[in-house]
Amino acid sequence: MKFYIASSFNNIPSVTYVSEKLKSKGFIQTYDWTKERASTIEDLKDIGQKEREAVIEADFFVVLLPAGKGSHIELGIALGTGKKVYLYSPNEAIYDFEATSTFYHLPEVEHVMGTLDDLVYILTGSS
C-alpha cells in the first residue's frame, strides 16, 4: 500500500516517525516533502507538482494536525480523487467548532485521536 502524509513543517518529527513506522511494515511513501525546502518560485512549482502527483498515487492519505495551508490543498486533492483519508489529532481539536473544517467531517475522513502509535495501529492493524 502506498501512502502520503500531510502536515506542517512544525510536525516534521511526527511525520518522520509515522512514515518510518509504515515503511518498516512494507508500506511505500509516495513522496517525502520533509526532505526538501523551497527557496525560489521554481522550487515551489517543482515541489507542488511532486506533492500533487504523490497524493494522486497514494492508496491512502494521512493528515497530522495541526496542518498548514498546503496540507489542506492536498486534502482537497485526496478527497477529489476518492482517497481514504485519516485525520489525526492528539486531542479532540477536530471537534473544536471555531477551528475545524467542513471537510474534516466528510464520510471519507476517518478521525484518529490519541498517540502516534495509535495512528500507526489504525493504519496497519499492528503496533
N, C-alpha and C positions, 0 to 999 in steps of 0.2 A: 504494500500500500504506500502511496505517495502522499506527503503532507506538506503544508505550508503553515508557518506560524507568523502572525502579525502582532505587533506591539509597538511600544515607543522605545526610543533609544535608552530611556531610563531603565527599561526592563531587560536589557541585553543579558545580564546574568541568568535571569529566569528563562528567557528564550533559549539560551545555550543549554541550560540544564535539561529542559524538556526535549529539545531536539536530540541531544546526546542519548538520553534515555530511549527515545523512539528508535534512533538509528541502531542502538545496541540490540534491539529486538527485531531488526531486519527491515524496518521502515525506511523509506527513501525521502530525503528532504529535497524538494524541487528547487529551492534557492535559499541561500543563507545571506540575507541582507545585512546581518551584523558584521560581515567581513568587509563591507565597502562603505565609504563615506563620500558623498558628492562634494566637490569644491568648485564646480562650474555648471553652467546650464547644460552643457553637453553631457556631463556626468549624470545629471538629473534625468535627462532623456534616456540615456542608456540603462540606468538602474530602473527607471519606470517601466521600460519595455521588459526587462528581465523579471521584474516583480509581477507584471500583468501576465506574462507567459507562465510563470511559476504557479500563480493562483489557478489559472485555467488547467494546467497539467495535473494539479494535485487531486487526489481522491477525496481528501477532506481538508478542512480549513480550520485553524485554531486562532482565536484572538485572546491575548493575555491583556487584561485590563490592569491599570489604565493604559489606554492605547492612544496613539497620535492620529493626526488627520489622515495620513497616508493609510493607516490601518483601516480606517472607516471607508476609504475609497476601495481598498482591497476587499473589505467585507461586502461592499456592493457588487463587485465583480464576482465574488464567490456565490452570493445569493442569485445573481443574474444568470449564472451558469449552472445552477442547480446543485451546488456542493452541499454536503453535510457540514454544518458549522458548529463548532464548540466554542462557547463564550465562557472564558474562565475569569473568575474574580476570587481573591482570597476571602472576601466577605460578601455581604449582600448589597453591594453598591449597584448591582444590576437593577435592583428594585427601587433605588432612590429616584423618585419621580422627577426631581429637578435635574438630575444628571444622566438619566437613561435615554435611550433612543428607541423610537418605534420599531426599528429594525432588529433590536435585541430580542423582541418578543414575537417574532415570526415563528411558525411551526418548524421550520428547518433549523432553527437555532436551539441547541441544547445548552442549558445553563449548567456550569460546573463550578461549585464553590468548595473551598477547603484548601488543602495544601497542593503544591505542585505534584507531589506523589499521588494524591487523589486523582488529579487530572490524568496523569500517565496511566493509572489503573483503568480509568474510564476509556481512554483511547486504545489501550492494548489488551485489557482483560487480565493483566497481571502486574505485579509490582516490580 
